[in-house]
Amino acid sequence: MKFYDCSTAPSPRRVRIFLAEKDVRIETVQVDLRNGEQFSDAYRKINPDCVVPALQLDDGCCITEVLPICQYLEAQYPEPRLLGESDKERAQILMWNVKAEQQGLLSAADAFRNRTKGFKDRATTGPVSYAQIPELAERGRSRLEQFFRRIDTQLAANEYLAGERYSIADITALVAADFGAWIKLDIPEDAVHTRRWYEQVSARPSASA
């Protein structure tokens, strides 16, 4: 297998943390997003959507998007289970992963890409350029703060986001919280359970992946 990564990007970091939790190392290729390598003809053959991450299997098949990549890796390296064990647990983990992605990670991305000068006319990832919309930056900040408060209630009764097992949902939420630092938005002081959780998951060795 070959993992196409960018060490500075949030999305592939989720896969790196996932791999680190499983203590799995695979061949990695860095894609230079800053200099537009994702738009090269060579990389378009790997992923026509021009984004990372991507996982190329030994037979040449390419899997893109974080969750499908992690589902494949979980099947190959089952322990520790980061996508759950029972049907109910898997459903809970996937549900919270979607919430963390849609309400957390994508909100931070909206806030960052619609305001940062370096992303002028590149407000979304992918091969098509879109202009920045400043209002989306403000909305993204507001939605991310609301996400931190939303999960505070969940974490008041659970050690981790989807229950008592550390999972891919925690990985996604952690990356969203760290992405928030890029837009200078911290977890609110009164979201005490979210802050407790953040300190706990940030202390895991995999968080530095």
C-alpha positions in Angstrom: 0.0 0.0 0.0 1.0 3.6 -0.5 -0.5 6.5 1.4 -0.6 9.9 -0.2 -0.4 12.5 2.5 0.4 16.2 3.2 1.9 16.7 6.6 0.4 20.2 7.1 -3.2 19.3 6.1 -6.0 18.4 8.6 -7.7 15.6 6.6 -4.8 13.3 6.0 -3.8 13.8 9.7 -6.9 11.9 10.6 -5.6 8.9 8.8 -2.1 9.3 10.3 -3.6 9.3 13.8 -5.7 6.2 12.9 -2.6 4.4 11.7 -0.6 5.5 14.8 -3.3 4.1 17.1 -2.9 0.8 15.3 0.9 1.0 15.3 0.9 0.4 11.5 3.4 2.0 9.2 2.9 2.1 5.4 4.8 3.7 2.6 3.9 7.4 2.4 4.2 9.9 -0.4 4.0 13.6 0.5 1.9 15.7 -1.8 3.0 19.4 -1.9 -0.3 21.2 -1.6 1.4 24.6 -1.2 2.9 24.4 -4.6 -0.1 22.8 -6.3 1.3 19.3 -6.7 -2.3 17.9 -6.2 -3.2 19.4 -9.6 -0.4 17.7 -11.5 -1.2 15.1 -14.1 0.5 12.4 -12.1 -1.5 13.0 -9.0 -4.8 13.4 -10.9 -4.3 9.8 -12.0 -4.3 8.9 -8.3 -7.2 11.1 -7.3 -9.0 13.2 -10.0 -10.6 15.3 -7.2 -7.1 16.7 -6.5 -7.2 16.3 -2.7 -5.5 14.3 -0.1 -5.5 11.7 1.5 -5.5 8.8 -0.9 -4.6 5.2 -0.4 -3.2 3.2 -3.3 -3.5 -0.6 -2.9 -0.9 -3.0 -4.2 -3.1 -3.8 -7.2 -3.3 -0.1 -8.2 -6.8 0.5 -6.9 -7.1 3.9 -5.2 -9.3 4.7 -2.2 -10.0 8.3 -1.4 -11.8 10.1 1.4 -10.9 9.6 5.0 -13.7 7.3 6.2 -13.4 4.7 3.4 -9.6 4.6 3.8 -10.0 4.0 7.6 -12.7 1.4 7.0 -10.3 -0.5 4.7 -7.5 -0.2 7.2 -9.7 -1.4 10.0 -10.5 -4.5 8.0 -6.8 -5.2 7.5 -5.7 -4.3 11.0 -8.6 -4.9 13.3 -7.0 -4.0 16.6 -7.5 -1.8 18.4 -11.0 -1.3 17.0 -11.5 2.4 16.2 -14.8 1.9 14.3 -16.6 -0.2 16.9 -17.3 -3.8 17.5 -21.1 -4.4 17.8 -23.6 -3.1 15.2 -24.8 -0.5 17.8 -21.4 0.7 18.7 -20.3 1.0 15.1 -23.5 3.0 14.3 -22.9 5.3 17.3 -19.2 5.9 16.3 -20.1 6.6 12.7 -22.9 9.0 13.8 -20.6 11.0 16.0 -17.9 11.0 13.3 -20.3 12.5 10.9 -21.3 15.2 13.4 -17.6 15.9 14.1 -16.9 16.2 10.4 -19.9 18.3 9.4 -20.3 20.5 12.4 -16.7 20.7 13.5 -14.1 20.1 10.8 -16.0 21.6 7.9 -17.0 24.6 9.9 -13.3 25.3 10.7 -12.5 24.8 7.0 -15.1 27.3 6.0 -13.8 29.8 8.5 -10.1 29.3 7.4 -10.5 29.1 3.7 -12.9 31.9 3.3 -10.7 34.4 5.1 -7.1 33.4 4.6 -5.4 35.5 1.9 -3.5 32.6 0.5 -6.8 30.9 -0.5 -8.2 33.8 -2.5 -10.3 32.1 -5.2 -9.5 28.7 -3.6 -12.3 28.7 -0.9 -12.9 25.0 -1.5 -10.6 22.1 -2.1 -10.6 20.3 -5.5 -9.9 21.1 -9.1 -12.5 23.9 -9.5 -11.7 27.4 -8.1 -14.4 29.2 -6.0 -14.2 32.7 -4.6 -14.1 33.4 -0.9 -17.3 34.4 0.8 -16.5 36.3 4.0 -19.9 35.6 5.5 -19.1 31.9 5.4 -15.9 32.6 7.5 -18.0 34.2 10.2 -20.6 31.5 10.1 -17.9 28.8 10.3 -16.5 30.3 13.4 -19.9 30.4 15.0 -20.7 26.8 14.0 -17.4 25.5 15.3 -18.0 27.2 18.7 -21.5 25.7 18.8 -20.0 22.3 18.0 -17.7 22.5 21.1 -20.8 23.3 23.2 -22.8 20.6 21.5 -20.3 17.8 22.4 -19.9 19.2 25.9 -23.2 17.7 26.8 -22.3 14.3 25.2 -18.9 14.3 27.0 -20.5 15.1 30.4 -21.8 11.5 30.4 -19.1 9.7 28.3 -15.4 9.5 28.5 -15.1 9.7 24.7 -17.3 11.2 22.0 -19.2 8.0 21.1 -19.0 6.3 24.5 -16.3 4.6 26.5 -14.1 3.6 23.6 -11.7 6.0 21.8 -12.7 6.0 18.2 -12.4 7.6 14.8 -15.0 10.1 16.1 -12.5 11.4 18.6 -9.8 11.6 15.9 -12.1 13.8 13.7 -13.1 16.0 16.6 -9.5 16.4 17.8 -8.4 17.5 14.3 -11.4 19.9 14.2 -10.4 21.4 17.5 -6.7 21.8 16.4 -7.9 23.3 13.1 -9.8 25.9 15.3 -6.5 27.1 16.5 -5.7 28.2 12.9 -8.6 30.6 13.1 -7.7 31.6 16.7 -10.8 29.9 18.1 -10.3 28.0 21.4 -12.7 25.6 23.1 -14.9 27.9 25.3 -13.8 28.1 29.0 -17.3 27.0 30.2 -17.2 23.8 28.0 -15.5 22.0 30.8 -16.2 18.5 29.6 -15.0 19.3 26.1 -11.8 20.8 27.5 -11.3 17.7 29.7 -11.7 15.4 26.7 -9.4 17.6 24.5 -6.6 17.4 27.1 -7.1 13.6 27.3 -7.0 12.8 23.6 -4.2 15.4 22.9 -2.0 13.5 25.4 -2.2 10.3 23.4 1.0 9.6 21.5 -1.0 9.3 18.2 -2.0 12.9 18.4 1.4 14.0 17.3 1.1 11.9 14.1 
